[in-house]
Amino acid sequence: LFFHFQLITALGTQEAESKYQSLLSHLSHPPGFTTVRVNTHLAPVKDVKKLLFEEIQKQFKGLCVPVLEHPKLQDILLIPVIGPRRDLKKHASEVIVGAHCGYAVLRGAHVYVPGIISTSRFMKAGDLVSVYSDIEGKCKRGAKEFEGVKVFLGNGISELSRSEIFSSSGPLNGMGVRMIEPVYLSPSFDNVLPSHLFLQNLPSVVVSHILNPQPGETILDMCAAPGGKTTHLATLMHDQGEVIAMDKIANKVKKIKHNAELLQLNCIKAFCYDGTKALSVEKRENEQEGPPFLPESFDRILLDAPCSGMGQRPNMAYSSTLKEVTSYQPLQRKLFTVAVKLLKPGGVLVYSTCTITLSENEEQVAWALKTFPCLQLQPQEPHIGGEGMRGAGLSLDQLKLLQRFDPSAVTLQGININSLQDSREEDLISLANKDCIGFFIAKFIKSNCK
């Protein structure tokens, strides 16, 4: 990623190495803010903000944590994450969870039974327990102790005994540990205003604003699950027009439909379909809805492409092989080629990923501009992240049109309740813009040339 010849020439080997280390360190911590998007289709931001503030005060036992509005993204609310808290006392009774469950806990979730891999031998319901994440995936399910690499996530109260969790009647669902002292203090959103709030990373909200769908248009969200951006697009269109959402995994399509229903949006149509096959060359006899589609069917297309996900936070150990990471570029190009053909002349295509690699981001833009002369890069509004990274042969002017969210652009400092009281709102917003996940956005317009 950072050892590309153009980059090393620009930065020098030492600078490139230190930037790389800094990035890895940032990616292992959760973002400094929890971002929630307000469903403005159902309620004004001000009303939801008031309800959310009351809920957080209740959860944090009166601790005064602000809920901030964003001046450039008027449909989101930002809650500073307090932590890391270094003074927590560890308990003898331990619960080990899988890496994905661990990431969710670091971002405010309680521990649910399917995420639990191991507990101490005599753990009973009601015990005070310390929760750890098995970041390397080495812990055996049901183990009574674990000496491998584990990361402390905080303390909680066990809701079930060890024998209930690992009973032979199959895995239980429901809550396993209620977190009471997490290392990072973030609100839990279990059943909190479910129709009014959608948990979404800040750059993911930016994407839909950049596509800027208009009421009455026909929009395609090519790789749409779980539906955060799909429902955002429908909301921005005031639920007027049509948002076609596709994903090739049936359970994920169910999730899109569930979210559309929950947020009371009717203009979304979700289909289980492989985006690489979504182009049809001839008109079908029957007038059935859905993919495949004829060329030039859509006013705007969002391709939030499948990617290596190396911008997600927190991420403490990468399990992907080099082969897996490099497999995404050809798939992204297939999807992109279909998207260009499905887009009307004059239409807008937004390409985004939640990864930090050059090959899935700037290199894809350079390839697209070379392969499709009908595409032109466009400025992005709002432009909150940094510009594109050198190394893919794009000009400085082209890099300025791209938007790259780089978590290492801010010093890792952690937020404590005292520093929060002394901070100005605009400084906190500025921090939230940078201390988020790694993400990339490019916006194109398609001209008339064939």
C-alpha positions in Angstrom: 0.0 0.0 0.0 2.5 2.6 1.1 5.6 1.2 -0.6 4.7 2.2 -4.1 7.6 3.8 -6.0 5.7 7.1 -6.7 4.8 7.4 -3.1 8.2 6.6 -1.8 9.7 9.2 -4.2 7.2 11.8 -2.9 7.5 11.0 0.8 10.8 9.2 1.3 11.1 5.6 2.6 11.2 6.6 6.3 8.1 8.8 6.0 6.2 6.1 4.1 7.1 3.5 6.8 6.0 5.8 9.6 2.8 6.7 7.9 2.0 3.0 7.4 2.7 2.2 11.1 0.6 5.2 12.2 -2.3 4.0 10.0 -2.2 0.5 11.4 -2.3 1.9 14.9 -5.3 4.1 14.1 -7.1 1.2 12.5 -6.8 -0.9 15.7 -8.9 1.7 17.6 -12.6 2.6 17.1 -13.4 6.0 15.5 -13.6 8.8 18.0 -17.3 9.4 17.4 -20.4 7.4 17.0 -22.3 8.6 13.9 -26.1 8.1 13.6 -28.1 9.2 10.6 -31.6 10.6 11.4 -34.5 9.3 9.3 -35.6 12.8 8.2 -38.5 11.1 6.3 -40.2 10.6 9.7 -38.9 13.3 12.0 -36.9 16.5 12.1 -33.2 16.2 13.3 -33.9 18.6 16.3 -36.6 16.4 17.7 -34.6 13.2 17.4 -31.5 14.9 18.9 -33.5 15.8 22.0 -34.7 12.2 22.4 -31.2 10.8 21.8 -29.6 13.2 24.3 -32.1 12.0 27.0 -31.4 8.3 26.1 -27.6 8.8 26.4 -27.9 10.6 29.8 -30.0 7.6 31.0 -27.4 5.1 29.7 -24.4 7.0 31.0 -26.1 7.7 34.4 -26.2 11.5 34.0 -22.7 11.8 32.5 -23.0 14.9 30.2 -21.9 13.8 26.7 -23.0 16.1 23.9 -24.9 15.2 20.8 -23.6 17.3 18.0 -25.1 18.3 14.7 -22.8 18.5 11.6 -22.8 21.7 9.6 -22.2 20.0 6.3 -24.2 16.8 6.8 -27.5 18.0 8.3 -29.0 14.6 8.7 -26.4 13.1 11.1 -25.8 13.4 14.8 -22.3 12.8 16.4 -21.7 11.4 19.8 -18.1 11.6 21.1 -16.7 8.2 22.3 -15.1 8.4 25.8 -11.9 6.3 26.0 -9.8 4.4 26.2 -10.4 4.2 29.9 -7.2 2.8 31.5 -8.3 2.6 35.1 -10.7 -0.3 34.9 -10.1 -3.2 37.4 -10.0 -6.6 35.8 -12.1 -9.5 37.3 -11.0 -13.1 37.8 -13.9 -14.5 35.8 -13.3 -14.1 32.0 -15.4 -14.2 28.8 -13.6 -14.6 25.5 -15.4 -13.4 22.4 -14.6 -13.6 18.6 -13.0 -10.7 16.8 -16.2 -9.5 15.2 -18.1 -9.5 18.4 -15.1 -7.7 20.0 -15.3 -4.9 17.4 -19.0 -4.4 18.0 -18.3 -4.2 21.8 -15.6 -1.6 21.3 -18.3 0.5 19.4 -20.9 0.3 22.1 -22.7 -3.1 21.8 -23.4 -5.6 24.6 -22.1 -9.2 24.2 -24.6 -11.6 22.5 -24.4 -15.4 23.0 -23.4 -16.3 19.4 -20.2 -14.2 19.9 -19.0 -16.0 23.0 -16.2 -18.5 22.5 -15.1 -19.3 26.0 -15.8 -18.5 29.7 -14.2 -19.2 33.0 -15.0 -22.7 34.5 -17.5 -21.7 37.2 -19.2 -18.6 35.7 -22.7 -18.1 36.9 -25.5 -15.6 35.8 -25.0 -12.4 37.6 -21.2 -12.7 37.9 -19.0 -9.7 37.3 -16.8 -10.7 34.3 -14.0 -9.2 32.2 -14.5 -9.5 28.5 -11.6 -10.1 26.1 -11.4 -10.4 22.3 -9.5 -13.4 20.7 -8.1 -11.3 17.8 -6.2 -14.2 16.2 -9.1 -16.7 16.3 -7.0 -19.3 18.2 -9.4 -19.9 21.2 -11.3 -23.3 21.1 -15.1 -23.0 21.6 -16.1 -23.9 25.1 -12.5 -23.7 26.5 -12.3 -23.1 30.3 -9.3 -20.9 30.0 -7.3 -19.2 27.2 -3.7 -18.1 27.3 -3.4 -16.8 23.7 -3.3 -13.2 22.5 -6.4 -11.4 23.8 -7.4 -7.7 24.0 -9.3 -6.4 27.1 -12.7 -4.9 26.1 -14.1 -4.0 29.5 -16.3 -5.4 32.3 -19.8 -6.6 32.4 -22.4 -8.7 34.2 -23.0 -12.2 32.9 -26.7 -12.8 32.0 -26.3 -16.6 31.7 -24.2 -19.3 33.3 -21.4 -21.1 31.5 -23.6 -24.3 31.2 -26.5 -22.3 29.7 -24.2 -20.7 27.1 -22.6 -24.0 26.0 -25.6 -26.2 26.5 -26.0 -29.2 24.2 -29.5 -28.0 23.1 -27.7 -25.8 20.6 -26.6 -22.2 20.8 -28.8 -19.7 22.5 -29.5 -16.3 21.2 -30.0 -13.1 23.2 -27.6 -11.2 25.5 -24.7 -13.1 27.1 -23.0 -10.2 28.9 -24.4 -6.8 29.7 -21.4 -4.4 29.4 -21.2 -2.0 32.4 -17.6 -0.7 32.1 -16.5 -0.8 28.5 -13.0 0.4 27.6 -14.7 2.8 25.1 -17.9 4.3 26.4 -20.3 4.5 23.4 -24.1 4.4 23.7 -25.8 1.1 22.9 -28.4 1.4 20.2 -30.3 -1.8 20.9 -34.0 -0.8 20.3 -33.2 2.9 20.7 -35.5 4.8 18.3 -35.2 2.1 15.6 -37.3 3.8 13.0 -35.6 7.2 13.5 -31.9 6.3 13.7 -29.5 4.4 11.5 -26.0 3.7 12.8 -23.7 4.6 9.9 -20.1 5.6 9.5 -19.6 9.3 8.6 -18.0 8.7 5.1 -20.9 6.3 4.3 -23.3 9.2 4.8 -21.2 11.5 2.7 -21.5 9.1 -0.3 -25.2 9.5 -0.7 -25.0 13.3 -0.5 -22.4 13.2 -3.3 -24.6 11.1 -5.5 -27.3 13.7 -4.7 -30.4 11.8 -6.0 -33.4 13.9 -6.9 -37.2 13.1 -6.4 -38.6 11.2 -9.3 -35.3 9.8 -10.6 -34.4 6.1 -11.1 -31.4 5.2 -9.0 -29.4 1.9 -8.8 -27.5 0.8 -5.7 -25.5 -2.0 -7.1 -24.1 -3.7 -4.0 -26.6 -2.5 -1.5 -26.7 -4.7 1.7 -27.4 -4.0 4.5 -29.2 -1.0 3.1 -27.8 2.0 4.9 -27.0 3.9 1.8 -30.1 2.6 0.0 -32.4 4.0 2.7 -30.4 7.2 2.8 -30.8 7.7 -1.0 -34.6 7.1 -0.7 -34.8 9.6 2.1 -32.9 12.3 0.2 -35.4 11.7 -2.7 -38.3 12.3 -0.2 -39.3 8.7 -1.1 -40.3 9.8 -4.6 -38.9 8.0 -7.6 -37.3 4.5 -7.5 -34.3 3.1 -5.8 -33.3 -0.3 -7.1 -31.2 -2.2 -4.6 -29.3 -5.4 -5.5 -27.2 -7.9 -3.6 -26.3 -11.4 -4.5 -26.9 -12.9 -1.1 -30.5 -13.6 -0.3 -30.2 -13.1 3.5 -28.6 -9.7 2.9 -31.5 -8.7 0.6 -33.9 -9.6 3.4 -32.0 -7.1 5.6 -32.4 -4.4 3.0 -36.2 -5.0 2.8 -36.4 -5.1 6.6 -34.5 -1.7 6.9 -36.7 -0.1 4.2 -39.8 -1.3 6.1 -38.5 -0.1 9.5 -37.7 3.3 8.2 -41.1 3.4 6.3 -39.6 4.0 2.8 -41.7 2.7 -0.1 -39.7 3.7 -3.2 -37.1 0.9 -2.6 -37.2 -2.3 -4.6 -34.6 -4.9 -3.5 -33.5 -7.9 -5.7 -31.3 -10.8 -5.1 -29.0 -10.6 -8.1 -25.4 -10.6 -9.1 -24.4 -7.0 -10.2 -21.9 -8.3 -12.7 -24.8 -9.9 -14.7 -27.3 -7.0 -14.3 -27.0 -5.8 -18.0 -29.4 -7.1 -20.5 -28.8 -6.6 -24.2 -32.3 -7.3 -25.5 -35.7 -6.3 -24.1 -37.5 -9.2 -22.4 -40.8 -10.4 -23.6 -42.5 -10.3 -20.3 -42.7 -7.0 -18.5 -41.2 -8.3 -15.2 -39.6 -5.9 -12.8 -36.0 -6.1 -11.8 -32.7 -7.1 -13.2 -31.2 -7.6 -15.7 -31.7 -4.0 -17.1 -31.4 -2.5 -20.5 -28.5 -0.1 -21.2 -29.0 3.5 -20.1 -31.8 2.7 -17.6 -30.6 4.8 -14.6 -30.2 8.5 -13.8 -27.6 7.8 -11.1 -25.7 4.8 -9.9 -24.0 4.0 -6.6 -21.3 1.4 -6.8 -20.2 0.9 -3.2 -18.0 -2.0 -4.3 -17.1 -5.2 -2.5 -13.6 -4.6 -1.2 -10.8 -5.8 1.2 -12.4 -3.7 4.0 -9.0 -2.5 5.2 -10.4 0.8 6.3 -12.8 -0.7 8.8 -12.3 0.2 12.5 -11.5 -1.2 14.9 -9.4 -3.9 13.2 -6.6 -5.5 15.3 -5.6 -8.4 13.1 -5.9 -8.8 9.4 -6.9 -12.3 8.4 -7.1 -11.8 4.7 -4.4 -13.4 2.5 -2.7 -11.5 -0.3 -4.6 -13.6 -2.8 -7.9 -12.5 -1.2 -6.9 -8.8 -1.1 -5.9 -8.8 -4.8 -9.1 -10.7 -5.9 -11.2 -7.6 -5.5 -9.7 -5.4 -8.3 -11.0 -7.6 -11.2 -14.5 -7.9 -9.5 -14.7 -4.2 -9.0 -13.8 -3.6 -12.7 -16.6 -6.0 -13.9 -19.1 -4.2 -11.7 -17.9 -0.8 -12.9 -18.1 -1.8 -16.6 -21.8 -2.9 -16.1 -22.5 0.4 -14.1 -21.2 2.6 -17.0 -23.4 0.8 -19.5 -26.5 1.0 -17.3 -26.0 4.7 -16.7 -27.9 7.3 -18.9 -25.8 9.9 -20.7 -25.6 12.9 -18.4 -26.0 10.5 -15.5 -23.8 10.4 -12.3 -21.8 7.4 -11.1 -20.3 7.3 -7.6 -17.7 4.7 -6.9 -16.7 4.1 -3.2 -14.9 1.5 -1.0 -14.2 1.2 2.7 -10.6 0.3 2.1 -7.3 2.1 2.0 -5.4 0.3 -0.8 -4.2 2.1 -3.9 -5.2 -0.8 -6.2 -8.9 -0.7 -5.2 -9.1 3.1 -5.2 -6.9 5.5 -7.2 -5.8 2.8 -9.6 -9.4 2.0 -10.4 -10.1 5.6 -11.2 -7.1 5.8 -13.5 -8.2 2.6 -15.2 -11.8 3.9 -15.6 -10.8 7.2 -17.1 -8.6 5.3 -19.6 -11.2 2.6 -20.4 -14.3 4.8 -20.7 -13.6 8.1 -22.5 -17.2 9.1 -21.9 -16.5 9.5 -18.1 -15.2 12.7 -16.5 -14.2 13.1 -12.9 -16.4 15.6 -11.0 -15.9 17.7 -7.9 -17.6 16.3 -4.8 -19.9 18.2 -2.5 -19.5 18.0 0.5 -15.8 17.5 0.4 -14.8 16.6 4.0 -12.0 14.0 3.6 -8.5 14.6 2.1 -7.6 14.3 -1.6 -6.5 11.1 -3.4 -3.2 9.4 -2.8 -0.3 9.6 -5.2 0.9 6.5 -6.9 -1.7 5.7 -9.6 -0.5 8.1 -12.2 -3.4 10.6 -11.7 -2.6 14.3 -12.0 -2.7 16.6 -8.9 -5.8 18.2 -10.2 -7.5 14.8 -10.6 -6.4 13.8 -7.0 -8.1 16.9 -5.7 -11.4 15.8 -7.1 -11.2 12.5 -5.2 -12.1 12.1 -1.5 -10.0 9.8 0.7 -10.7 9.5 4.4 -7.4 8.6 6.1 -7.7 7.8 9.8 -4.0 8.5 10.4 -4.5 12.2 9.4 -5.3 12.9 13.0 -3.3 12.3 16.2 -4.6 9.5 18.3 -5.5 11.2 21.6 -8.5 9.5 23.1 -11.3 11.6 24.6 -12.0 11.9 28.3 -14.9 13.6 30.0 -12.7 16.6 31.1 -11.2 17.3 27.7 -14.7 17.1 26.3 -16.1 19.8 28.5 -13.2 22.1 27.4 -13.5 21.5 23.7 -15.2 23.8 21.3 -18.0 22.3 19.1 -16.2 23.2 15.8 -13.0 21.5 17.0 -15.0 18.3 17.8 -16.7 18.4 14.4 -13.3 18.8 12.7 -12.0 15.8 14.7 -15.0 13.7 13.7 -14.4 14.4 10.0 -10.9 12.9 10.3 -11.2 10.3 13.1 -13.5 8.0 11.2 -13.1 4.8 9.1 -10.8 4.6 6.1 -12.9 5.3 3.0 -12.6 6.4 -0.7 -15.0 8.2 -3.0 -14.9 9.1 -6.7 -17.6 10.8 -8.7 -18.0 10.6 -12.5 -20.4 12.0 -15.0 -21.1 10.2 -18.3 -21.1 12.3 -21.4 -23.0 11.5 -24.7 -20.0 10.0 -26.6 -20.4 6.3 -27.4 
